[in-house]
Amino acid sequence: MTILITFHQSAYRNFKWFYTQLVCRYWRKAFPQLVSNQRFVEWMPSTLIPPL
């Protein structure tokens, strides 16, 4: 959720660029179990709407 909120508050227009250039490079220590961009995109819908 933190990554999604930060993306929406940032000046980046492309999530893949934001994730690979900022999150994967500089935030790895903050998120030690960081997943790939594709996997994160697959998980995005579950952060917005809880499963039934």
mmCIF entry with sequence, helices, sheets and N, C-alpha, C, O atoms, coordinates in Angstrom:
data_MODEL
# 
_entry.id   MODEL 
# 
_entity.id                         1 
_entity.type                       polymer 
_entity.pdbx_number_of_molecules   1 
# 
_entity_poly.entity_id                      1 
_entity_poly.type                           'polypeptide(L)' 
_entity_poly.nstd_linkage                   no 
_entity_poly.nstd_monomer                   no 
_entity_poly.pdbx_seq_one_letter_code       MTILITFHQSAYRNFKWFYTQLVCRYWRKAFPQLVSNQRFVEWMPSTLIPPL 
_entity_poly.pdbx_seq_one_letter_code_can   MTILITFHQSAYRNFKWFYTQLVCRYWRKAFPQLVSNQRFVEWMPSTLIPPL 
_entity_poly.pdbx_strand_id                 A 
# 
loop_
_entity_poly_seq.entity_id 
_entity_poly_seq.num 
_entity_poly_seq.mon_id 
_entity_poly_seq.hetero 
1 1  MET n 
1 2  THR n 
1 3  ILE n 
1 4  LEU n 
1 5  ILE n 
1 6  THR n 
1 7  PHE n 
1 8  HIS n 
1 9  GLN n 
1 10 SER n 
1 11 ALA n 
1 12 TYR n 
1 13 ARG n 
1 14 ASN n 
1 15 PHE n 
1 16 LYS n 
1 17 TRP n 
1 18 PHE n 
1 19 TYR n 
1 20 THR n 
1 21 GLN n 
1 22 LEU n 
1 23 VAL n 
1 24 CYS n 
1 25 ARG n 
1 26 TYR n 
1 27 TRP n 
1 28 ARG n 
1 29 LYS n 
1 30 ALA n 
1 31 PHE n 
1 32 PRO n 
1 33 GLN n 
1 34 LEU n 
1 35 VAL n 
1 36 SER n 
1 37 ASN n 
1 38 GLN n 
1 39 ARG n 
1 40 PHE n 
1 41 VAL n 
1 42 GLU n 
1 43 TRP n 
1 44 MET n 
1 45 PRO n 
1 46 SER n 
1 47 THR n 
1 48 LEU n 
1 49 ILE n 
1 50 PRO n 
1 51 PRO n 
1 52 LEU n 
# 
_struct_asym.id          A 
_struct_asym.entity_id   1 
# 
loop_
_struct_conf.conf_type_id 
_struct_conf.id 
_struct_conf.pdbx_PDB_helix_id 
_struct_conf.beg_label_comp_id 
_struct_conf.beg_label_asym_id 
_struct_conf.beg_label_seq_id 
_struct_conf.pdbx_beg_PDB_ins_code 
_struct_conf.end_label_comp_id 
_struct_conf.end_label_asym_id 
_struct_conf.end_label_seq_id 
_struct_conf.pdbx_end_PDB_ins_code 
_struct_conf.beg_auth_comp_id 
_struct_conf.beg_auth_asym_id 
_struct_conf.beg_auth_seq_id 
_struct_conf.end_auth_comp_id 
_struct_conf.end_auth_asym_id 
_struct_conf.end_auth_seq_id 
_struct_conf.pdbx_PDB_helix_class 
_struct_conf.details 
_struct_conf.pdbx_PDB_helix_length 
HELX_P HELX_P1 AA1 THR A 2  ? GLN A 9  ? THR A 2  GLN A 9  1 ? 8  
HELX_P HELX_P2 AA2 PHE A 15 ? PHE A 18 ? PHE A 15 PHE A 18 1 ? 4  
HELX_P HELX_P3 AA3 TYR A 19 ? VAL A 23 ? TYR A 19 VAL A 23 3 ? 5  
HELX_P HELX_P4 AA4 CYS A 24 ? TYR A 26 ? CYS A 24 TYR A 26 1 ? 3  
HELX_P HELX_P5 AA5 ASN A 37 ? LEU A 48 ? ASN A 37 LEU A 48 1 ? 12 
# 
_struct_conf_type.id          HELX_P 
_struct_conf_type.criteria    ? 
_struct_conf_type.reference   ? 
# 
loop_
_atom_site.group_PDB 
_atom_site.id 
_atom_site.type_symbol 
_atom_site.label_atom_id 
_atom_site.label_alt_id 
_atom_site.label_comp_id 
_atom_site.label_asym_id 
_atom_site.label_entity_id 
_atom_site.label_seq_id 
_atom_site.pdbx_PDB_ins_code 
_atom_site.Cartn_x 
_atom_site.Cartn_y 
_atom_site.Cartn_z 
_atom_site.occupancy 
_atom_site.B_iso_or_equiv 
_atom_site.pdbx_formal_charge 
_atom_site.auth_seq_id 
_atom_site.auth_comp_id 
_atom_site.auth_asym_id 
_atom_site.auth_atom_id 
_atom_site.pdbx_PDB_model_num 
ATOM 1   N N  . MET A 1 1  ? 0.830   -1.188  0.000   1.00 0.00 ? 1  MET A N  1 
ATOM 2   C CA . MET A 1 1  ? 0.000   0.000   0.000   1.00 0.00 ? 1  MET A CA 1 
ATOM 3   C C  . MET A 1 1  ? 0.878   1.256   0.000   1.00 0.00 ? 1  MET A C  1 
ATOM 4   O O  . MET A 1 1  ? 0.540   2.238   -0.662  1.00 0.00 ? 1  MET A O  1 
ATOM 5   N N  . THR A 1 2  ? 1.973   1.241   0.716   1.00 0.00 ? 2  THR A N  1 
ATOM 6   C CA . THR A 1 2  ? 2.874   2.393   0.772   1.00 0.00 ? 2  THR A CA 1 
ATOM 7   C C  . THR A 1 2  ? 3.418   2.729   -0.603  1.00 0.00 ? 2  THR A C  1 
ATOM 8   O O  . THR A 1 2  ? 3.510   3.899   -0.974  1.00 0.00 ? 2  THR A O  1 
ATOM 9   N N  . ILE A 1 3  ? 3.777   1.706   -1.354  1.00 0.00 ? 3  ILE A N  1 
ATOM 10  C CA . ILE A 1 3  ? 4.322   1.926   -2.698  1.00 0.00 ? 3  ILE A CA 1 
ATOM 11  C C  . ILE A 1 3  ? 3.268   2.540   -3.603  1.00 0.00 ? 3  ILE A C  1 
ATOM 12  O O  . ILE A 1 3  ? 3.575   3.447   -4.376  1.00 0.00 ? 3  ILE A O  1 
ATOM 13  N N  . LEU A 1 4  ? 2.045   2.069   -3.526  1.00 0.00 ? 4  LEU A N  1 
ATOM 14  C CA . LEU A 1 4  ? 0.970   2.615   -4.371  1.00 0.00 ? 4  LEU A CA 1 
ATOM 15  C C  . LEU A 1 4  ? 0.655   4.063   -4.030  1.00 0.00 ? 4  LEU A C  1 
ATOM 16  O O  . LEU A 1 4  ? 0.471   4.885   -4.928  1.00 0.00 ? 4  LEU A O  1 
ATOM 17  N N  . ILE A 1 5  ? 0.590   4.378   -2.765  1.00 0.00 ? 5  ILE A N  1 
ATOM 18  C CA . ILE A 1 5  ? 0.308   5.756   -2.355  1.00 0.00 ? 5  ILE A CA 1 
ATOM 19  C C  . ILE A 1 5  ? 1.422   6.686   -2.800  1.00 0.00 ? 5  ILE A C  1 
ATOM 20  O O  . ILE A 1 5  ? 1.163   7.783   -3.297  1.00 0.00 ? 5  ILE A O  1 
ATOM 21  N N  . THR A 1 6  ? 2.653   6.252   -2.624  1.00 0.00 ? 6  THR A N  1 
ATOM 22  C CA . THR A 1 6  ? 3.798   7.076   -3.033  1.00 0.00 ? 6  THR A CA 1 
ATOM 23  C C  . THR A 1 6  ? 3.817   7.279   -4.536  1.00 0.00 ? 6  THR A C  1 
ATOM 24  O O  . THR A 1 6  ? 4.149   8.366   -5.010  1.00 0.00 ? 6  THR A O  1 
ATOM 25  N N  . PHE A 1 7  ? 3.466   6.247   -5.293  1.00 0.00 ? 7  PHE A N  1 
ATOM 26  C CA . PHE A 1 7  ? 3.412   6.397   -6.751  1.00 0.00 ? 7  PHE A CA 1 
ATOM 27  C C  . PHE A 1 7  ? 2.397   7.464   -7.149  1.00 0.00 ? 7  PHE A C  1 
ATOM 28  O O  . PHE A 1 7  ? 2.682   8.291   -8.015  1.00 0.00 ? 7  PHE A O  1 
ATOM 29  N N  . HIS A 1 8  ? 1.234   7.456   -6.539  1.00 0.00 ? 8  HIS A N  1 
ATOM 30  C CA . HIS A 1 8  ? 0.199   8.434   -6.892  1.00 0.00 ? 8  HIS A CA 1 
ATOM 31  C C  . HIS A 1 8  ? 0.572   9.852   -6.466  1.00 0.00 ? 8  HIS A C  1 
ATOM 32  O O  . HIS A 1 8  ? 0.092   10.820  -7.057  1.00 0.00 ? 8  HIS A O  1 
ATOM 33  N N  . GLN A 1 9  ? 1.407   9.983   -5.468  1.00 0.00 ? 9  GLN A N  1 
ATOM 34  C CA . GLN A 1 9  ? 1.850   11.304  -5.028  1.00 0.00 ? 9  GLN A CA 1 
ATOM 35  C C  . GLN A 1 9  ? 3.096   11.781  -5.768  1.00 0.00 ? 9  GLN A C  1 
ATOM 36  O O  . GLN A 1 9  ? 3.478   12.945  -5.652  1.00 0.00 ? 9  GLN A O  1 
ATOM 37  N N  . SER A 1 10 ? 3.722   10.903  -6.516  1.00 0.00 ? 10 SER A N  1 
ATOM 38  C CA . SER A 1 10 ? 4.957   11.259  -7.215  1.00 0.00 ? 10 SER A CA 1 
ATOM 39  C C  . SER A 1 10 ? 4.659   11.882  -8.573  1.00 0.00 ? 10 SER A C  1 
ATOM 40  O O  . SER A 1 10 ? 3.508   11.967  -9.001  1.00 0.00 ? 10 SER A O  1 
ATOM 41  N N  . ALA A 1 11 ? 5.708   12.307  -9.227  1.00 0.00 ? 11 ALA A N  1 
ATOM 42  C CA . ALA A 1 11 ? 5.569   12.900  -10.560 1.00 0.00 ? 11 ALA A CA 1 
ATOM 43  C C  . ALA A 1 11 ? 5.667   11.853  -11.668 1.00 0.00 ? 11 ALA A C  1 
ATOM 44  O O  . ALA A 1 11 ? 5.531   12.180  -12.847 1.00 0.00 ? 11 ALA A O  1 
ATOM 45  N N  . TYR A 1 12 ? 5.903   10.598  -11.290 1.00 0.00 ? 12 TYR A N  1 
ATOM 46  C CA . TYR A 1 12 ? 5.994   9.525   -12.290 1.00 0.00 ? 12 TYR A CA 1 
ATOM 47  C C  . TYR A 1 12 ? 4.636   9.272   -12.915 1.00 0.00 ? 12 TYR A C  1 
ATOM 48  O O  . TYR A 1 12 ? 3.611   9.326   -12.235 1.00 0.00 ? 12 TYR A O  1 
ATOM 49  N N  . ARG A 1 13 ? 4.630   8.997   -14.206 1.00 0.00 ? 13 ARG A N  1 
ATOM 50  C CA . ARG A 1 13 ? 3.383   8.698   -14.901 1.00 0.00 ? 13 ARG A CA 1 
ATOM 51  C C  . ARG A 1 13 ? 3.263   7.208   -15.227 1.00 0.00 ? 13 ARG A C  1 
ATOM 52  O O  . ARG A 1 13 ? 2.169   6.716   -15.507 1.00 0.00 ? 13 ARG A O  1 
ATOM 53  N N  . ASN A 1 14 ? 4.374   6.503   -15.190 1.00 0.00 ? 14 ASN A N  1 
ATOM 54  C CA . ASN A 1 14 ? 4.410   5.101   -15.538 1.00 0.00 ? 14 ASN A CA 1 
ATOM 55  C C  . ASN A 1 14 ? 4.809   4.293   -14.300 1.00 0.00 ? 14 ASN A C  1 
ATOM 56  O O  . ASN A 1 14 ? 5.880   4.518   -13.737 1.00 0.00 ? 14 ASN A O  1 
ATOM 57  N N  . PHE A 1 15 ? 3.959   3.358   -13.874 1.00 0.00 ? 15 PHE A N  1 
ATOM 58  C CA . PHE A 1 15 ? 4.252   2.611   -12.655 1.00 0.00 ? 15 PHE A CA 1 
ATOM 59  C C  . PHE A 1 15 ? 5.468   1.725   -12.810 1.00 0.00 ? 15 PHE A C  1 
ATOM 60  O O  . PHE A 1 15 ? 6.252   1.601   -11.869 1.00 0.00 ? 15 PHE A O  1 
ATOM 61  N N  . LYS A 1 16 ? 5.654   1.108   -13.957 1.00 0.00 ? 16 LYS A N  1 
ATOM 62  C CA . LYS A 1 16 ? 6.810   0.232   -14.152 1.00 0.00 ? 16 LYS A CA 1 
ATOM 63  C C  . LYS A 1 16 ? 8.113   1.008   -13.984 1.00 0.00 ? 16 LYS A C  1 
ATOM 64  O O  . LYS A 1 16 ? 9.044   0.524   -13.340 1.00 0.00 ? 16 LYS A O  1 
ATOM 65  N N  . TRP A 1 17 ? 8.182   2.183   -14.547 1.00 0.00 ? 17 TRP A N  1 
ATOM 66  C CA . TRP A 1 17 ? 9.371   3.024   -14.422 1.00 0.00 ? 17 TRP A CA 1 
ATOM 67  C C  . TRP A 1 17 ? 9.592   3.424   -12.959 1.00 0.00 ? 17 TRP A C  1 
ATOM 68  O O  . TRP A 1 17 ? 10.717  3.367   -12.463 1.00 0.00 ? 17 TRP A O  1 
ATOM 69  N N  . PHE A 1 18 ? 8.554   3.814   -12.292 1.00 0.00 ? 18 PHE A N  1 
ATOM 70  C CA . PHE A 1 18 ? 8.627   4.161   -10.874 1.00 0.00 ? 18 PHE A CA 1 
ATOM 71  C C  . PHE A 1 18 ? 9.147   2.989   -10.055 1.00 0.00 ? 18 PHE A C  1 
ATOM 72  O O  . PHE A 1 18 ? 10.051  3.153   -9.236  1.00 0.00 ? 18 PHE A O  1 
ATOM 73  N N  . TYR A 1 19 ? 8.582   1.810   -10.274 1.00 0.00 ? 19 TYR A N  1 
ATOM 74  C CA . TYR A 1 19 ? 8.932   0.631   -9.493  1.00 0.00 ? 19 TYR A CA 1 
ATOM 75  C C  . TYR A 1 19 ? 10.378  0.198   -9.741  1.00 0.00 ? 19 TYR A C  1 
ATOM 76  O O  . TYR A 1 19 ? 11.125  -0.065  -8.798  1.00 0.00 ? 19 TYR A O  1 
ATOM 77  N N  . THR A 1 20 ? 10.762  0.128   -11.005 1.00 0.00 ? 20 THR A N  1 
ATOM 78  C CA . THR A 1 20 ? 12.111  -0.359  -11.307 1.00 0.00 ? 20 THR A CA 1 
ATOM 79  C C  . THR A 1 20 ? 13.190  0.667   -11.007 1.00 0.00 ? 20 THR A C  1 
ATOM 80  O O  . THR A 1 20 ? 14.275  0.303   -10.552 1.00 0.00 ? 20 THR A O  1 
ATOM 81  N N  . GLN A 1 21 ? 12.917  1.932   -11.251 1.00 0.00 ? 21 GLN A N  1 
ATOM 82  C CA . GLN A 1 21 ? 13.945  2.953   -11.076 1.00 0.00 ? 21 GLN A CA 1 
ATOM 83  C C  . GLN A 1 21 ? 14.048  3.495   -9.662  1.00 0.00 ? 21 GLN A C  1 
ATOM 84  O O  . GLN A 1 21 ? 15.135  3.884   -9.233  1.00 0.00 ? 21 GLN A O  1 
ATOM 85  N N  . LEU A 1 22 ? 12.964  3.530   -8.941  1.00 0.00 ? 22 LEU A N  1 
ATOM 86  C CA . LEU A 1 22 ? 12.992  4.097   -7.590  1.00 0.00 ? 22 LEU A CA 1 
ATOM 87  C C  . LEU A 1 22 ? 12.907  3.015   -6.518  1.00 0.00 ? 22 LEU A C  1 
ATOM 88  O O  . LEU A 1 22 ? 13.789  2.905   -5.666  1.00 0.00 ? 22 LEU A O  1 
ATOM 89  N N  . VAL A 1 23 ? 11.858  2.230   -6.564  1.00 0.00 ? 23 VAL A N  1 
ATOM 90  C CA . VAL A 1 23 ? 11.623  1.248   -5.501  1.00 0.00 ? 23 VAL A CA 1 
ATOM 91  C C  . VAL A 1 23 ? 12.701  0.169   -5.490  1.00 0.00 ? 23 VAL A C  1 
ATOM 92  O O  . VAL A 1 23 ? 13.299  -0.092  -4.446  1.00 0.00 ? 23 VAL A O  1 
ATOM 93  N N  . CYS A 1 24 ? 12.954  -0.451  -6.619  1.00 0.00 ? 24 CYS A N  1 
ATOM 94  C CA . CYS A 1 24 ? 13.934  -1.543  -6.652  1.00 0.00 ? 24 CYS A CA 1 
ATOM 95  C C  . CYS A 1 24 ? 15.358  -1.063  -6.369  1.00 0.00 ? 24 CYS A C  1 
ATOM 96  O O  . CYS A 1 24 ? 16.156  -1.813  -5.807  1.00 0.00 ? 24 CYS A O  1 
ATOM 97  N N  . ARG A 1 25 ? 15.680  0.141   -6.739  1.00 0.00 ? 25 ARG A N  1 
ATOM 98  C CA . ARG A 1 25 ? 17.038  0.652   -6.524  1.00 0.00 ? 25 ARG A CA 1 
ATOM 99  C C  . ARG A 1 25 ? 17.276  1.178   -5.119  1.00 0.00 ? 25 ARG A C  1 
ATOM 100 O O  . ARG A 1 25 ? 18.259  0.814   -4.473  1.00 0.00 ? 25 ARG A O  1 
ATOM 101 N N  . TYR A 1 26 ? 16.386  2.027   -4.648  1.00 0.00 ? 26 TYR A N  1 
ATOM 102 C CA . TYR A 1 26 ? 16.643  2.777   -3.424  1.00 0.00 ? 26 TYR A CA 1 
ATOM 103 C C  . TYR A 1 26 ? 15.868  2.302   -2.194  1.00 0.00 ? 26 TYR A C  1 
ATOM 104 O O  . TYR A 1 26 ? 16.250  2.627   -1.070  1.00 0.00 ? 26 TYR A O  1 
ATOM 105 N N  . TRP A 1 27 ? 14.796  1.546   -2.384  1.00 0.00 ? 27 TRP A N  1 
ATOM 106 C CA . TRP A 1 27 ? 13.974  1.145   -1.251  1.00 0.00 ? 27 TRP A CA 1 
ATOM 107 C C  . TRP A 1 27 ? 14.129  -0.326  -0.896  1.00 0.00 ? 27 TRP A C  1 
ATOM 108 O O  . TRP A 1 27 ? 13.340  -0.849  -0.110  1.00 0.00 ? 27 TRP A O  1 
ATOM 109 N N  . ARG A 1 28 ? 15.116  -0.999  -1.450  1.00 0.00 ? 28 ARG A N  1 
ATOM 110 C CA . ARG A 1 28 ? 15.284  -2.428  -1.201  1.00 0.00 ? 28 ARG A CA 1 
ATOM 111 C C  . ARG A 1 28 ? 15.455  -2.732  0.291   1.00 0.00 ? 28 ARG A C  1 
ATOM 112 O O  . ARG A 1 28 ? 14.944  -3.744  0.769   1.00 0.00 ? 28 ARG A O  1 
ATOM 113 N N  . LYS A 1 29 ? 16.166  -1.872  1.035   1.00 0.00 ? 29 LYS A N  1 
ATOM 114 C CA . LYS A 1 29 ? 16.356  -2.096  2.471   1.00 0.00 ? 29 LYS A CA 1 
ATOM 115 C C  . LYS A 1 29 ? 15.042  -1.941  3.236   1.00 0.00 ? 29 LYS A C  1 
ATOM 116 O O  . LYS A 1 29 ? 14.812  -2.638  4.225   1.00 0.00 ? 29 LYS A O  1 
ATOM 117 N N  . ALA A 1 30 ? 14.202  -1.052  2.792   1.00 0.00 ? 30 ALA A N  1 
ATOM 118 C CA . ALA A 1 30 ? 12.915  -0.845  3.455   1.00 0.00 ? 30 ALA A CA 1 
ATOM 119 C C  . ALA A 1 30 ? 11.939  -1.991  3.172   1.00 0.00 ? 30 ALA A C  1 
ATOM 120 O O  . ALA A 1 30 ? 11.065  -2.281  3.989   1.00 0.00 ? 30 ALA A O  1 
ATOM 121 N N  . PHE A 1 31 ? 12.090  -2.637  2.018   1.00 0.00 ? 31 PHE A N  1 
ATOM 122 C CA . PHE A 1 31 ? 11.232  -3.755  1.620   1.00 0.00 ? 31 PHE A CA 1 
ATOM 123 C C  . PHE A 1 31 ? 12.107  -4.954  1.271   1.00 0.00 ? 31 PHE A C  1 
ATOM 124 O O  . PHE A 1 31 ? 12.349  -5.206  0.091   1.00 0.00 ? 31 PHE A O  1 
ATOM 125 N N  . PRO A 1 32 ? 12.590  -5.703  2.268   1.00 0.00 ? 32 PRO A N  1 
ATOM 126 C CA . PRO A 1 32 ? 13.533  -6.789  2.004   1.00 0.00 ? 32 PRO A CA 1 
ATOM 127 C C  . PRO A 1 32 ? 12.963  -7.931  1.159   1.00 0.00 ? 32 PRO A C  1 
ATOM 128 O O  . PRO A 1 32 ? 13.725  -8.634  0.496   1.00 0.00 ? 32 PRO A O  1 
ATOM 129 N N  . GLN A 1 33 ? 11.662  -8.128  1.165   1.00 0.00 ? 33 GLN A N  1 
ATOM 130 C CA . GLN A 1 33 ? 11.054  -9.204  0.379   1.00 0.00 ? 33 GLN A CA 1 
ATOM 131 C C  . GLN A 1 33 ? 10.377  -8.655  -0.869  1.00 0.00 ? 33 GLN A C  1 
ATOM 132 O O  . GLN A 1 33 ? 9.288   -9.094  -1.240  1.00 0.00 ? 33 GLN A O  1 
ATOM 133 N N  . LEU A 1 34 ? 11.013  -7.715  -1.497  1.00 0.00 ? 34 LEU A N  1 
ATOM 134 C CA . LEU A 1 34 ? 10.466  -7.051  -2.677  1.00 0.00 ? 34 LEU A CA 1 
ATOM 135 C C  . LEU A 1 34 ? 10.300  -8.045  -3.826  1.00 0.00 ? 34 LEU A C  1 
ATOM 136 O O  . LEU A 1 34 ? 11.202  -8.831  -4.115  1.00 0.00 ? 34 LEU A O  1 
ATOM 137 N N  . VAL A 1 35 ? 9.162   -8.001  -4.462  1.00 0.00 ? 35 VAL A N  1 
ATOM 138 C CA . VAL A 1 35 ? 8.872   -8.908  -5.576  1.00 0.00 ? 35 VAL A CA 1 
ATOM 139 C C  . VAL A 1 35 ? 9.116   -8.184  -6.895  1.00 0.00 ? 35 VAL A C  1 
ATOM 140 O O  . VAL A 1 35 ? 9.360   -6.977  -6.912  1.00 0.00 ? 35 VAL A O  1 
ATOM 141 N N  . SER A 1 36 ? 9.051   -8.916  -7.990  1.00 0.00 ? 36 SER A N  1 
ATOM 142 C CA . SER A 1 36 ? 9.251   -8.318  -9.310  1.00 0.00 ? 36 SER A CA 1 
ATOM 143 C C  . SER A 1 36 ? 8.086   -7.392  -9.650  1.00 0.00 ? 36 SER A C  1 
ATOM 144 O O  . SER A 1 36 ? 7.029   -7.433  -9.020  1.00 0.00 ? 36 SER A O  1 
ATOM 145 N N  . ASN A 1 37 ? 8.304   -6.572  -10.644 1.00 0.00 ? 37 ASN A N  1 
ATOM 146 C CA . ASN A 1 37 ? 7.267   -5.629  -11.075 1.00 0.00 ? 37 ASN A CA 1 
ATOM 147 C C  . ASN A 1 37 ? 6.015   -6.373  -11.518 1.00 0.00 ? 37 ASN A C  1 
ATOM 148 O O  . ASN A 1 37 ? 4.905   -5.985  -11.155 1.00 0.00 ? 37 ASN A O  1 
ATOM 149 N N  . GLN A 1 38 ? 6.180   -7.432  -12.294 1.00 0.00 ? 38 GLN A N  1 
ATOM 150 C CA . GLN A 1 38 ? 5.025   -8.185  -12.792 1.00 0.00 ? 38 GLN A CA 1 
ATOM 151 C C  . GLN A 1 38 ? 4.213   -8.772  -11.650 1.00 0.00 ? 38 GLN A C  1 
ATOM 152 O O  . GLN A 1 38 ? 2.983   -8.717  -11.674 1.00 0.00 ? 38 GLN A O  1 
ATOM 153 N N  . ARG A 1 39 ? 4.872   -9.326  -10.664 1.00 0.00 ? 39 ARG A N  1 
ATOM 154 C CA . ARG A 1 39 ? 4.173   -9.918  -9.521  1.00 0.00 ? 39 ARG A CA 1 
ATOM 155 C C  . ARG A 1 39 ? 3.456   -8.845  -8.711  1.00 0.00 ? 39 ARG A C  1 
ATOM 156 O O  . ARG A 1 39 ? 2.337   -9.057  -8.243  1.00 0.00 ? 39 ARG A O  1 
ATOM 157 N N  . PHE A 1 40 ? 4.095   -7.703  -8.549  1.00 0.00 ? 40 PHE A N  1 
ATOM 158 C CA . PHE A 1 40 ? 3.461   -6.610  -7.818  1.00 0.00 ? 40 PHE A CA 1 
ATOM 159 C C  . PHE A 1 40 ? 2.196   -6.143  -8.527  1.00 0.00 ? 40 PHE A C  1 
ATOM 160 O O  . PHE A 1 40 ? 1.176   -5.898  -7.883  1.00 0.00 ? 40 PHE A O  1 
ATOM 161 N N  . VAL A 1 41 ? 2.258   -6.021  -9.835  1.00 0.00 ? 41 VAL A N  1 
ATOM 162 C CA . VAL A 1 41 ? 1.086   -5.605  -10.618 1.00 0.00 ? 41 VAL A CA 1 
ATOM 163 C C  . VAL A 1 41 ? -0.038  -6.624  -10.474 1.00 0.00 ? 41 VAL A C  1 
ATOM 164 O O  . VAL A 1 41 ? -1.209  -6.245  -10.435 1.00 0.00 ? 41 VAL A O  1 
ATOM 165 N N  . GLU A 1 42 ? 0.296   -7.912  -10.394 1.00 0.00 ? 42 GLU A N  1 
ATOM 166 C CA . GLU A 1 42 ? -0.724  -8.940  -10.194 1.00 0.00 ? 42 GLU A CA 1 
ATOM 167 C C  . GLU A 1 42 ? -1.388  -8.803  -8.827  1.00 0.00 ? 42 GLU A C  1 
ATOM 168 O O  . GLU A 1 42 ? -2.574  -9.103  -8.684  1.00 0.00 ? 42 GLU A O  1 
ATOM 169 N N  . TRP A 1 43 ? -0.644  -8.357  -7.830  1.00 0.00 ? 43 TRP A N  1 
ATOM 170 C CA . TRP A 1 43 ? -1.171  -8.210  -6.470  1.00 0.00 ? 43 TRP A CA 1 
ATOM 171 C C  . TRP A 1 43 ? -1.953  -6.916  -6.264  1.00 0.00 ? 43 TRP A C  1 
ATOM 172 O O  . TRP A 1 43 ? -2.708  -6.814  -5.297  1.00 0.00 ? 43 TRP A O  1 
ATOM 173 N N  . MET A 1 44 ? -1.799  -5.940  -7.127  1.00 0.00 ? 44 MET A N  1 
ATOM 174 C CA . MET A 1 44 ? -2.437  -4.637  -6.946  1.00 0.00 ? 44 MET A CA 1 
ATOM 175 C C  . MET A 1 44 ? -3.943  -4.701  -6.706  1.00 0.00 ? 44 MET A C  1 
ATOM 176 O O  . MET A 1 44 ? -4.419  -4.053  -5.774  1.00 0.00 ? 44 MET A O  1 
ATOM 177 N N  . PRO A 1 45 ? -4.713  -5.441  -7.488  1.00 0.00 ? 45 PRO A N  1 
ATOM 178 C CA . PRO A 1 45 ? -6.168  -5.459  -7.246  1.00 0.00 ? 45 PRO A CA 1 
ATOM 179 C C  . PRO A 1 45 ? -6.549  -5.940  -5.855  1.00 0.00 ? 45 PRO A C  1 
ATOM 180 O O  . PRO A 1 45 ? -7.564  -5.501  -5.316  1.00 0.00 ? 45 PRO A O  1 
ATOM 181 N N  . SER A 1 46 ? -5.781  -6.807  -5.275  1.00 0.00 ? 46 SER A N  1 
ATOM 182 C CA . SER A 1 46 ? -6.119  -7.310  -3.942  1.00 0.00 ? 46 SER A CA 1 
ATOM 183 C C  . SER A 1 46 ? -5.857  -6.285  -2.851  1.00 0.00 ? 46 SER A C  1 
ATOM 184 O O  . SER A 1 46 ? -6.396  -6.419  -1.752  1.00 0.00 ? 46 SER A O  1 
ATOM 185 N N  . THR A 1 47 ? -5.047  -5.264  -3.118  1.00 0.00 ? 47 THR A N  1 
ATOM 186 C CA . THR A 1 47 ? -4.823  -4.223  -2.125  1.00 0.00 ? 47 THR A CA 1 
ATOM 187 C C  . THR A 1 47 ? -5.962  -3.210  -2.109  1.00 0.00 ? 47 THR A C  1 
ATOM 188 O O  . THR A 1 47 ? -6.189  -2.546  -1.098  1.00 0.00 ? 47 THR A O  1 
ATOM 189 N N  . LEU A 1 48 ? -6.664  -3.090  -3.202  1.00 0.00 ? 48 LEU A N  1 
ATOM 190 C CA . LEU A 1 48 ? -7.725  -2.104  -3.298  1.00 0.00 ? 48 LEU A CA 1 
ATOM 191 C C  . LEU A 1 48 ? -9.067  -2.644  -2.825  1.00 0.00 ? 48 LEU A C  1 
ATOM 192 O O  . LEU A 1 48 ? -9.826  -1.931  -2.168  1.00 0.00 ? 48 LEU A O  1 
ATOM 193 N N  . ILE A 1 49 ? -9.364  -3.890  -3.151  1.00 0.00 ? 49 ILE A N  1 
ATOM 194 C CA . ILE A 1 49 ? -10.632 -4.494  -2.778  1.00 0.00 ? 49 ILE A CA 1 
ATOM 195 C C  . ILE A 1 49 ? -10.333 -5.822  -2.086  1.00 0.00 ? 49 ILE A C  1 
ATOM 196 O O  . ILE A 1 49 ? -9.732  -6.705  -2.698  1.00 0.00 ? 49 ILE A O  1 
ATOM 197 N N  . PRO A 1 50 ? -10.733 -5.982  -0.844  1.00 0.00 ? 50 PRO A N  1 
ATOM 198 C CA . PRO A 1 50 ? -10.456 -7.242  -0.146  1.00 0.00 ? 50 PRO A CA 1 
ATOM 199 C C  . PRO A 1 50 ? -11.208 -8.407  -0.804  1.00 0.00 ? 50 PRO A C  1 
ATOM 200 O O  . PRO A 1 50 ? -12.338 -8.240  -1.260  1.00 0.00 ? 50 PRO A O  1 
ATOM 201 N N  . PRO A 1 51 ? -10.576 -9.586  -0.850  1.00 0.00 ? 51 PRO A N  1 
ATOM 202 C CA . PRO A 1 51 ? -11.260 -10.743 -1.463  1.00 0.00 ? 51 PRO A CA 1 
ATOM 203 C C  . PRO A 1 51 ? -12.470 -11.174 -0.623  1.00 0.00 ? 51 PRO A C  1 
ATOM 204 O O  . PRO A 1 51 ? -12.487 -11.005 0.597   1.00 0.00 ? 51 PRO A O  1 
ATOM 205 N N  . LEU A 1 52 ? -13.452 -11.718 -1.284  1.00 0.00 ? 52 LEU A N  1 
ATOM 206 C CA . LEU A 1 52 ? -14.687 -12.164 -0.594  1.00 0.00 ? 52 LEU A CA 1 
ATOM 207 C C  . LEU A 1 52 ? -14.527 -13.532 -0.004  1.00 0.00 ? 52 LEU A C  1 
ATOM 208 O O  . LEU A 1 52 ? -15.460 -14.055 0.606   1.00 0.00 ? 52 LEU A O  1 
# 
